[in-house]
Amino acid sequence: MVQVRQLVSVIALALAVTASGCGEQKTAPAPREADKAAHPAGPDGHPHDQEPQSGERKETAGSGEASLGVRLTPEERENIGLKTEAVQLRPIEDVRKLNGIIRPHPDRVAQVTSRVSGIVLSMHASLGAWVRRGDDLLDIKSVELERLELSLIQAENRLALTKLDLERTRQLVEREIIARKELLKLENQHRENLNEIESLTRQLNFLGLPQEAIKRIREEHTVATLHLPAPIGGTIVERNVVIGQAIEPNVALMKIIDPSIMVVEGEAFEDILPVLQLGQKVRVVIAAYPDEIFEGKISFISPTVNPTKRTISVWAEVMNRRGMLKQDLFAQVYVIVGEQHRSLTIPVEALISAEGSEFTFVERDGVYVRIDLGLGTRNDRFAEVKRGLVAGDRVVTDGNRQLYAKWLAAQGGGPALGGHAH
């Protein structure tokens, strides 16, 4: 019985301890009013997340395009002329830049002169006119030329008479009516007439009379006017004579330039001389047409150095499309001295340098986002991208300066608009 009573006492003690533990359970305190005001509840009844810790970046719709990018309407894109181009892999060329001046090709310049003195009777081409080779430019009346032409006509008349006497004398000699020495005398006279005609013909031709005109003088016995033809095809860029003016030999009357091929005279410093070679391709850009690129090749590298400037003269022959290259225009010459491996590149027009960094704007889902870049090799057309972009991204090439201004405005003013677009 004693054991039963002890067992009951143990069970009763255990039940008492259990009841005491359940009674000590605490309930969660109600939220304070100050906490409710600082963290209002969201649509699901729970409070919003608190601000991220230092070093974290939390992007929300409320942060706005002021920090991420700029959204433009179709009208705004059209107004600023916005254009984009895809980032892509391409070989990037190693180039050297030279400053130069446009010059006429020395083999495509001609001076129009007269080889005899005379008077200008008429003119058939005005300043700036395009002429073909052989076109009549000036008509000259020359006393010296007319004297030679009359001498040729007289020589032709004497030759005709000598031919008649020679034929008649030959027949008489065959009949043994006259001595053979008379025939020999006429034959000598005939050869002298031929020699005189040949000499006069050479003189007239040397003074500028063409063979066709000389032939007409001999056949028709008429004096021809001297016509000065265009020695080459091209544009008349100088005219130093008027109708009625007396001219002298070897005085420049007109200057003609064939502008189809021009020469760019560049100046290279000594340090880049080792990489320059004849035949290297060049690209030429002039300020008058910044969007046009003229291609050519190096045709001459001077064997001497300018002792004052310490530069070497380099000539490049360039095709002159539509006659856009004018004499004495300043030019930038980009000599292609090598080609590197294929790299991720963007056009230099897409680059903006400002705020001490280089960046571009990329179109992503209708928003134009500023991307800071890590760049490598660059030339006059493309820049190698080492960081910031991937192939297929579309960067803004035209209108990026206006886009940058809008981006600054979206930042609440931001830094002063500075730098420049390449």
Contacts in CASP RR format, 6 or more apart in sequence:
PFRMAT RR
TARGET T0000
AUTHOR 0000-0000-0000
METHOD contacts of the structure
MODEL  1
MVQVRQLVSVIALALAVTASGCGEQKTAPAPREADKAAHPAGPDGHPHDQ
EPQSGERKETAGSGEASLGVRLTPEERENIGLKTEAVQLRPIEDVRKLNG
IIRPHPDRVAQVTSRVSGIVLSMHASLGAWVRRGDDLLDIKSVELERLEL
SLIQAENRLALTKLDLERTRQLVEREIIARKELLKLENQHRENLNEIESL
TRQLNFLGLPQEAIKRIREEHTVATLHLPAPIGGTIVERNVVIGQAIEPN
VALMKIIDPSIMVVEGEAFEDILPVLQLGQKVRVVIAAYPDEIFEGKISF
ISPTVNPTKRTISVWAEVMNRRGMLKQDLFAQVYVIVGEQHRSLTIPVEA
LISAEGSEFTFVERDGVYVRIDLGLGTRNDRFAEVKRGLVAGDRVVTDGN
RQLYAKWLAAQGGGPALGGHAH
39 47 0 8 1.000
39 48 0 8 1.000
39 50 0 8 1.000
40 47 0 8 1.000
40 48 0 8 1.000
41 47 0 8 1.000
41 48 0 8 1.000
42 48 0 8 1.000
51 58 0 8 1.000
52 58 0 8 1.000
59 68 0 8 1.000
65 71 0 8 1.000
65 367 0 8 1.000
65 410 0 8 1.000
66 410 0 8 1.000
66 411 0 8 1.000
66 412 0 8 1.000
67 411 0 8 1.000
68 367 0 8 1.000
68 369 0 8 1.000
69 367 0 8 1.000
69 368 0 8 1.000
69 369 0 8 1.000
69 370 0 8 1.000
69 407 0 8 1.000
69 410 0 8 1.000
70 361 0 8 1.000
70 367 0 8 1.000
70 368 0 8 1.000
70 403 0 8 1.000
70 406 0 8 1.000
70 407 0 8 1.000
70 410 0 8 1.000
71 366 0 8 1.000
71 367 0 8 1.000
71 368 0 8 1.000
72 82 0 8 1.000
72 368 0 8 1.000
72 403 0 8 1.000
72 406 0 8 1.000
80 399 0 8 1.000
80 402 0 8 1.000
80 403 0 8 1.000
81 398 0 8 1.000
81 399 0 8 1.000
82 396 0 8 1.000
82 398 0 8 1.000
82 399 0 8 1.000
82 402 0 8 1.000
82 403 0 8 1.000
83 396 0 8 1.000
83 397 0 8 1.000
83 398 0 8 1.000
83 399 0 8 1.000
84 363 0 8 1.000
84 394 0 8 1.000
84 395 0 8 1.000
84 396 0 8 1.000
84 397 0 8 1.000
85 346 0 8 1.000
85 347 0 8 1.000
85 350 0 8 1.000
85 394 0 8 1.000
85 395 0 8 1.000
85 397 0 8 1.000
86 391 0 8 1.000
86 392 0 8 1.000
86 393 0 8 1.000
86 394 0 8 1.000
86 395 0 8 1.000
87 344 0 8 1.000
87 345 0 8 1.000
87 346 0 8 1.000
87 385 0 8 1.000
87 389 0 8 1.000
87 390 0 8 1.000
87 391 0 8 1.000
87 392 0 8 1.000
87 393 0 8 1.000
87 394 0 8 1.000
87 395 0 8 1.000
88 344 0 8 1.000
88 345 0 8 1.000
88 391 0 8 1.000
88 392 0 8 1.000
89 342 0 8 1.000
89 343 0 8 1.000
89 344 0 8 1.000
89 345 0 8 1.000
89 391 0 8 1.000
90 342 0 8 1.000
90 343 0 8 1.000
90 345 0 8 1.000
90 382 0 8 1.000
91 339 0 8 1.000
91 340 0 8 1.000
91 341 0 8 1.000
91 342 0 8 1.000
91 343 0 8 1.000
92 339 0 8 1.000
92 340 0 8 1.000
92 342 0 8 1.000
92 343 0 8 1.000
92 345 0 8 1.000
92 377 0 8 1.000
92 378 0 8 1.000
92 379 0 8 1.000
92 382 0 8 1.000
92 384 0 8 1.000
93 336 0 8 1.000
93 338 0 8 1.000
93 339 0 8 1.000
93 340 0 8 1.000
93 379 0 8 1.000
93 381 0 8 1.000
94 336 0 8 1.000
94 337 0 8 1.000
94 338 0 8 1.000
94 339 0 8 1.000
94 340 0 8 1.000
94 377 0 8 1.000
94 379 0 8 1.000
95 283 0 8 1.000
95 334 0 8 1.000
95 335 0 8 1.000
95 336 0 8 1.000
95 337 0 8 1.000
95 379 0 8 1.000
95 380 0 8 1.000
96 268 0 8 1.000
96 272 0 8 1.000
96 275 0 8 1.000
96 276 0 8 1.000
96 334 0 8 1.000
96 335 0 8 1.000
96 337 0 8 1.000
97 332 0 8 1.000
97 333 0 8 1.000
97 334 0 8 1.000
97 335 0 8 1.000
97 380 0 8 1.000
98 266 0 8 1.000
98 267 0 8 1.000
98 268 0 8 1.000
98 314 0 8 1.000
98 332 0 8 1.000
98 333 0 8 1.000
98 334 0 8 1.000
98 335 0 8 1.000
99 266 0 8 1.000
99 267 0 8 1.000
99 330 0 8 1.000
99 331 0 8 1.000
99 332 0 8 1.000
99 333 0 8 1.000
100 264 0 8 1.000
100 265 0 8 1.000
100 266 0 8 1.000
100 267 0 8 1.000
100 330 0 8 1.000
100 331 0 8 1.000
100 332 0 8 1.000
100 333 0 8 1.000
101 264 0 8 1.000
101 265 0 8 1.000
101 266 0 8 1.000
101 328 0 8 1.000
101 329 0 8 1.000
101 330 0 8 1.000
101 331 0 8 1.000
102 262 0 8 1.000
102 263 0 8 1.000
102 264 0 8 1.000
102 286 0 8 1.000
102 325 0 8 1.000
102 326 0 8 1.000
102 327 0 8 1.000
102 328 0 8 1.000
102 329 0 8 1.000
102 330 0 8 1.000
102 331 0 8 1.000
103 262 0 8 1.000
103 263 0 8 1.000
103 264 0 8 1.000
103 265 0 8 1.000
103 327 0 8 1.000
103 328 0 8 1.000
104 257 0 8 1.000
104 258 0 8 1.000
104 259 0 8 1.000
104 262 0 8 1.000
104 263 0 8 1.000
104 327 0 8 1.000
105 258 0 8 1.000
105 261 0 8 1.000
105 262 0 8 1.000
105 263 0 8 1.000
105 317 0 8 1.000
106 263 0 8 1.000
108 232 0 8 1.000
108 257 0 8 1.000
108 258 0 8 1.000
108 259 0 8 1.000
108 260 0 8 1.000
108 261 0 8 1.000
109 255 0 8 1.000
109 256 0 8 1.000
109 257 0 8 1.000
109 258 0 8 1.000
110 230 0 8 1.000
110 231 0 8 1.000
110 232 0 8 1.000
110 255 0 8 1.000
110 256 0 8 1.000
111 252 0 8 1.000
111 254 0 8 1.000
111 255 0 8 1.000
111 256 0 8 1.000
112 137 0 8 1.000
112 138 0 8 1.000
112 228 0 8 1.000
112 230 0 8 1.000
112 231 0 8 1.000
112 252 0 8 1.000
112 253 0 8 1.000
112 254 0 8 1.000
112 255 0 8 1.000
112 256 0 8 1.000
113 249 0 8 1.000
113 250 0 8 1.000
113 251 0 8 1.000
113 252 0 8 1.000
113 253 0 8 1.000
114 138 0 8 1.000
114 140 0 8 1.000
114 142 0 8 1.000
114 226 0 8 1.000
114 228 0 8 1.000
114 247 0 8 1.000
114 248 0 8 1.000
114 249 0 8 1.000
114 250 0 8 1.000
114 251 0 8 1.000
114 253 0 8 1.000
115 206 0 8 1.000
115 207 0 8 1.000
115 208 0 8 1.000
115 249 0 8 1.000
115 250 0 8 1.000
116 140 0 8 1.000
116 142 0 8 1.000
116 144 0 8 1.000
116 145 0 8 1.000
116 207 0 8 1.000
116 226 0 8 1.000
116 249 0 8 1.000
117 142 0 8 1.000
117 143 0 8 1.000
117 144 0 8 1.000
117 246 0 8 1.000
117 247 0 8 1.000
117 248 0 8 1.000
117 249 0 8 1.000
118 140 0 8 1.000
118 141 0 8 1.000
118 142 0 8 1.000
118 143 0 8 1.000
118 144 0 8 1.000
118 246 0 8 1.000
118 247 0 8 1.000
119 140 0 8 1.000
119 141 0 8 1.000
119 142 0 8 1.000
119 244 0 8 1.000
119 245 0 8 1.000
119 246 0 8 1.000
119 247 0 8 1.000
120 138 0 8 1.000
120 139 0 8 1.000
120 140 0 8 1.000
120 241 0 8 1.000
120 242 0 8 1.000
120 243 0 8 1.000
120 244 0 8 1.000
120 245 0 8 1.000
120 247 0 8 1.000
121 139 0 8 1.000
121 140 0 8 1.000
121 141 0 8 1.000
121 225 0 8 1.000
121 243 0 8 1.000
121 244 0 8 1.000
122 138 0 8 1.000
122 139 0 8 1.000
122 243 0 8 1.000
123 137 0 8 1.000
123 138 0 8 1.000
123 139 0 8 1.000
123 241 0 8 1.000
123 242 0 8 1.000
123 243 0 8 1.000
124 135 0 8 1.000
124 136 0 8 1.000
124 137 0 8 1.000
124 138 0 8 1.000
124 139 0 8 1.000
125 131 0 8 1.000
125 135 0 8 1.000
125 137 0 8 1.000
125 230 0 8 1.000
125 236 0 8 1.000
125 254 0 8 1.000
126 236 0 8 1.000
126 239 0 8 1.000
127 236 0 8 1.000
127 237 0 8 1.000
127 238 0 8 1.000
127 239 0 8 1.000
128 235 0 8 1.000
128 236 0 8 1.000
128 237 0 8 1.000
129 235 0 8 1.000
129 236 0 8 1.000
130 233 0 8 1.000
130 234 0 8 1.000
130 235 0 8 1.000
131 137 0 8 1.000
131 230 0 8 1.000
131 233 0 8 1.000
131 234 0 8 1.000
131 235 0 8 1.000
131 236 0 8 1.000
131 256 0 8 1.000
132 230 0 8 1.000
132 233 0 8 1.000
132 234 0 8 1.000
133 229 0 8 1.000
133 230 0 8 1.000
133 231 0 8 1.000
133 232 0 8 1.000
133 233 0 8 1.000
134 229 0 8 1.000
134 230 0 8 1.000
134 231 0 8 1.000
135 229 0 8 1.000
135 230 0 8 1.000
135 233 0 8 1.000
136 227 0 8 1.000
136 228 0 8 1.000
136 229 0 8 1.000
137 227 0 8 1.000
137 228 0 8 1.000
137 229 0 8 1.000
137 230 0 8 1.000
137 254 0 8 1.000
138 227 0 8 1.000
138 228 0 8 1.000
138 241 0 8 1.000
138 253 0 8 1.000
138 254 0 8 1.000
139 225 0 8 1.000
139 226 0 8 1.000
139 227 0 8 1.000
139 228 0 8 1.000
140 225 0 8 1.000
140 226 0 8 1.000
140 227 0 8 1.000
140 228 0 8 1.000
140 247 0 8 1.000
141 225 0 8 1.000
141 226 0 8 1.000
142 207 0 8 1.000
142 226 0 8 1.000
144 207 0 8 1.000
145 204 0 8 1.000
145 207 0 8 1.000
145 209 0 8 1.000
145 226 0 8 1.000
146 223 0 8 1.000
148 200 0 8 1.000
148 203 0 8 1.000
148 204 0 8 1.000
148 207 0 8 1.000
149 204 0 8 1.000
149 209 0 8 1.000
149 217 0 8 1.000
149 223 0 8 1.000
149 224 0 8 1.000
150 223 0 8 1.000
151 200 0 8 1.000
152 197 0 8 1.000
152 200 0 8 1.000
152 201 0 8 1.000
152 204 0 8 1.000
152 214 0 8 1.000
152 217 0 8 1.000
152 218 0 8 1.000
153 217 0 8 1.000
153 218 0 8 1.000
153 221 0 8 1.000
153 223 0 8 1.000
155 193 0 8 1.000
155 196 0 8 1.000
155 197 0 8 1.000
155 200 0 8 1.000
156 197 0 8 1.000
156 218 0 8 1.000
156 221 0 8 1.000
157 221 0 8 1.000
158 193 0 8 1.000
159 190 0 8 1.000
159 193 0 8 1.000
159 194 0 8 1.000
159 197 0 8 1.000
162 186 0 8 1.000
162 189 0 8 1.000
162 190 0 8 1.000
162 193 0 8 1.000
163 190 0 8 1.000
165 186 0 8 1.000
166 183 0 8 1.000
166 186 0 8 1.000
166 187 0 8 1.000
166 190 0 8 1.000
169 178 0 8 1.000
169 182 0 8 1.000
169 183 0 8 1.000
169 186 0 8 1.000
170 183 0 8 1.000
172 178 0 8 1.000
172 182 0 8 1.000
173 179 0 8 1.000
173 180 0 8 1.000
173 182 0 8 1.000
173 183 0 8 1.000
197 218 0 8 1.000
201 214 0 8 1.000
204 213 0 8 1.000
204 214 0 8 1.000
204 217 0 8 1.000
205 211 0 8 1.000
205 214 0 8 1.000
207 226 0 8 1.000
208 226 0 8 1.000
208 228 0 8 1.000
209 224 0 8 1.000
209 226 0 8 1.000
210 229 0 8 1.000
213 224 0 8 1.000
213 227 0 8 1.000
216 222 0 8 1.000
216 224 0 8 1.000
217 223 0 8 1.000
217 224 0 8 1.000
228 253 0 8 1.000
230 256 0 8 1.000
231 256 0 8 1.000
232 256 0 8 1.000
232 258 0 8 1.000
233 256 0 8 1.000
233 258 0 8 1.000
234 256 0 8 1.000
234 257 0 8 1.000
234 258 0 8 1.000
234 259 0 8 1.000
235 256 0 8 1.000
235 257 0 8 1.000
235 258 0 8 1.000
235 259 0 8 1.000
236 254 0 8 1.000
236 255 0 8 1.000
236 256 0 8 1.000
237 255 0 8 1.000
237 256 0 8 1.000
237 257 0 8 1.000
237 327 0 8 1.000
238 252 0 8 1.000
238 254 0 8 1.000
238 255 0 8 1.000
239 253 0 8 1.000
239 254 0 8 1.000
240 251 0 8 1.000
240 252 0 8 1.000
240 253 0 8 1.000
240 254 0 8 1.000
241 247 0 8 1.000
241 253 0 8 1.000
241 254 0 8 1.000
247 253 0 8 1.000
257 327 0 8 1.000
259 320 0 8 1.000
259 323 0 8 1.000
259 325 0 8 1.000
260 319 0 8 1.000
260 320 0 8 1.000
260 323 0 8 1.000
261 317 0 8 1.000
261 318 0 8 1.000
261 319 0 8 1.000
261 320 0 8 1.000
262 317 0 8 1.000
262 318 0 8 1.000
262 320 0 8 1.000
262 325 0 8 1.000
262 327 0 8 1.000
263 299 0 8 1.000
263 315 0 8 1.000
263 316 0 8 1.000
263 317 0 8 1.000
263 318 0 8 1.000
264 282 0 8 1.000
264 284 0 8 1.000
264 315 0 8 1.000
264 316 0 8 1.000
264 318 0 8 1.000
264 331 0 8 1.000
264 333 0 8 1.000
265 313 0 8 1.000
265 314 0 8 1.000
265 315 0 8 1.000
266 313 0 8 1.000
266 314 0 8 1.000
266 315 0 8 1.000
266 316 0 8 1.000
266 333 0 8 1.000
267 306 0 8 1.000
267 309 0 8 1.000
267 311 0 8 1.000
267 312 0 8 1.000
267 313 0 8 1.000
267 314 0 8 1.000
268 276 0 8 1.000
268 311 0 8 1.000
268 312 0 8 1.000
268 314 0 8 1.000
269 310 0 8 1.000
269 311 0 8 1.000
269 312 0 8 1.000
270 305 0 8 1.000
270 310 0 8 1.000
270 311 0 8 1.000
270 312 0 8 1.000
273 312 0 8 1.000
275 337 0 8 1.000
276 298 0 8 1.000
276 301 0 8 1.000
276 312 0 8 1.000
276 314 0 8 1.000
276 335 0 8 1.000
276 337 0 8 1.000
277 298 0 8 1.000
277 301 0 8 1.000
278 298 0 8 1.000
278 299 0 8 1.000
278 300 0 8 1.000
278 301 0 8 1.000
279 297 0 8 1.000
279 298 0 8 1.000
279 299 0 8 1.000
280 297 0 8 1.000
280 298 0 8 1.000
280 335 0 8 1.000
280 336 0 8 1.000
280 337 0 8 1.000
281 295 0 8 1.000
281 296 0 8 1.000
281 297 0 8 1.000
281 335 0 8 1.000
281 336 0 8 1.000
282 295 0 8 1.000
282 296 0 8 1.000
282 297 0 8 1.000
282 298 0 8 1.000
282 316 0 8 1.000
282 318 0 8 1.000
282 333 0 8 1.000
282 334 0 8 1.000
282 335 0 8 1.000
282 336 0 8 1.000
283 293 0 8 1.000
283 294 0 8 1.000
283 295 0 8 1.000
283 296 0 8 1.000
283 333 0 8 1.000
283 334 0 8 1.000
283 336 0 8 1.000
283 380 0 8 1.000
283 381 0 8 1.000
284 293 0 8 1.000
284 294 0 8 1.000
284 295 0 8 1.000
284 296 0 8 1.000
284 316 0 8 1.000
284 318 0 8 1.000
284 325 0 8 1.000
284 331 0 8 1.000
284 332 0 8 1.000
284 333 0 8 1.000
284 334 0 8 1.000
285 292 0 8 1.000
285 293 0 8 1.000
285 294 0 8 1.000
285 331 0 8 1.000
285 332 0 8 1.000
285 334 0 8 1.000
285 380 0 8 1.000
286 292 0 8 1.000
286 294 0 8 1.000
286 324 0 8 1.000
286 325 0 8 1.000
286 329 0 8 1.000
286 330 0 8 1.000
286 331 0 8 1.000
286 332 0 8 1.000
287 329 0 8 1.000
287 330 0 8 1.000
288 324 0 8 1.000
288 326 0 8 1.000
288 329 0 8 1.000
289 324 0 8 1.000
292 321 0 8 1.000
292 324 0 8 1.000
294 318 0 8 1.000
294 319 0 8 1.000
294 320 0 8 1.000
294 321 0 8 1.000
294 324 0 8 1.000
294 325 0 8 1.000
295 318 0 8 1.000
295 319 0 8 1.000
296 316 0 8 1.000
296 317 0 8 1.000
296 318 0 8 1.000
296 319 0 8 1.000
297 316 0 8 1.000
297 317 0 8 1.000
298 314 0 8 1.000
298 315 0 8 1.000
298 316 0 8 1.000
298 335 0 8 1.000
299 315 0 8 1.000
299 316 0 8 1.000
299 317 0 8 1.000
300 313 0 8 1.000
300 314 0 8 1.000
300 315 0 8 1.000
301 312 0 8 1.000
301 313 0 8 1.000
301 314 0 8 1.000
301 315 0 8 1.000
302 312 0 8 1.000
302 313 0 8 1.000
302 314 0 8 1.000
304 312 0 8 1.000
305 311 0 8 1.000
305 312 0 8 1.000
306 312 0 8 1.000
306 313 0 8 1.000
314 333 0 8 1.000
314 335 0 8 1.000
316 333 0 8 1.000
316 335 0 8 1.000
318 325 0 8 1.000
325 331 0 8 1.000
332 380 0 8 1.000
334 379 0 8 1.000
334 380 0 8 1.000
340 377 0 8 1.000
343 377 0 8 1.000
343 384 0 8 1.000
343 385 0 8 1.000
344 384 0 8 1.000
344 385 0 8 1.000
344 386 0 8 1.000
344 389 0 8 1.000
344 390 0 8 1.000
344 391 0 8 1.000
345 382 0 8 1.000
345 383 0 8 1.000
345 384 0 8 1.000
345 385 0 8 1.000
346 360 0 8 1.000
346 382 0 8 1.000
346 383 0 8 1.000
346 385 0 8 1.000
346 389 0 8 1.000
346 395 0 8 1.000
347 381 0 8 1.000
347 382 0 8 1.000
347 383 0 8 1.000
347 395 0 8 1.000
347 397 0 8 1.000
348 378 0 8 1.000
348 379 0 8 1.000
348 380 0 8 1.000
348 381 0 8 1.000
348 382 0 8 1.000
348 383 0 8 1.000
348 422 0 8 1.000
349 397 0 8 1.000
349 398 0 8 1.000
349 400 0 8 1.000
349 421 0 8 1.000
349 422 0 8 1.000
350 360 0 8 1.000
350 361 0 8 1.000
350 395 0 8 1.000
350 396 0 8 1.000
350 397 0 8 1.000
350 400 0 8 1.000
351 358 0 8 1.000
351 359 0 8 1.000
351 360 0 8 1.000
351 373 0 8 1.000
351 375 0 8 1.000
351 383 0 8 1.000
351 421 0 8 1.000
351 422 0 8 1.000
352 358 0 8 1.000
352 359 0 8 1.000
352 360 0 8 1.000
352 361 0 8 1.000
352 400 0 8 1.000
352 401 0 8 1.000
352 404 0 8 1.000
352 419 0 8 1.000
352 420 0 8 1.000
352 421 0 8 1.000
352 422 0 8 1.000
353 419 0 8 1.000
353 420 0 8 1.000
353 421 0 8 1.000
353 422 0 8 1.000
354 404 0 8 1.000
354 415 0 8 1.000
354 417 0 8 1.000
354 418 0 8 1.000
354 419 0 8 1.000
354 420 0 8 1.000
355 415 0 8 1.000
355 418 0 8 1.000
355 419 0 8 1.000
357 372 0 8 1.000
358 372 0 8 1.000
358 373 0 8 1.000
358 374 0 8 1.000
358 375 0 8 1.000
359 370 0 8 1.000
359 371 0 8 1.000
359 372 0 8 1.000
359 373 0 8 1.000
360 370 0 8 1.000
360 371 0 8 1.000
360 373 0 8 1.000
360 389 0 8 1.000
360 395 0 8 1.000
360 396 0 8 1.000
360 400 0 8 1.000
361 368 0 8 1.000
361 369 0 8 1.000
361 370 0 8 1.000
361 371 0 8 1.000
361 395 0 8 1.000
361 396 0 8 1.000
361 400 0 8 1.000
361 403 0 8 1.000
361 404 0 8 1.000
361 407 0 8 1.000
362 368 0 8 1.000
362 369 0 8 1.000
362 371 0 8 1.000
362 389 0 8 1.000
362 393 0 8 1.000
362 394 0 8 1.000
362 395 0 8 1.000
362 396 0 8 1.000
363 369 0 8 1.000
363 394 0 8 1.000
363 395 0 8 1.000
363 396 0 8 1.000
368 396 0 8 1.000
368 403 0 8 1.000
368 407 0 8 1.000
370 404 0 8 1.000
370 407 0 8 1.000
371 388 0 8 1.000
371 389 0 8 1.000
372 388 0 8 1.000
373 385 0 8 1.000
373 387 0 8 1.000
373 388 0 8 1.000
373 389 0 8 1.000
374 385 0 8 1.000
374 386 0 8 1.000
374 387 0 8 1.000
374 388 0 8 1.000
375 383 0 8 1.000
375 384 0 8 1.000
375 385 0 8 1.000
375 386 0 8 1.000
376 383 0 8 1.000
376 384 0 8 1.000
376 385 0 8 1.000
376 386 0 8 1.000
377 383 0 8 1.000
377 384 0 8 1.000
378 384 0 8 1.000
383 422 0 8 1.000
389 395 0 8 1.000
396 403 0 8 1.000
400 421 0 8 1.000
401 421 0 8 1.000
404 417 0 8 1.000
405 417 0 8 1.000
408 414 0 8 1.000
408 415 0 8 1.000
408 417 0 8 1.000
END
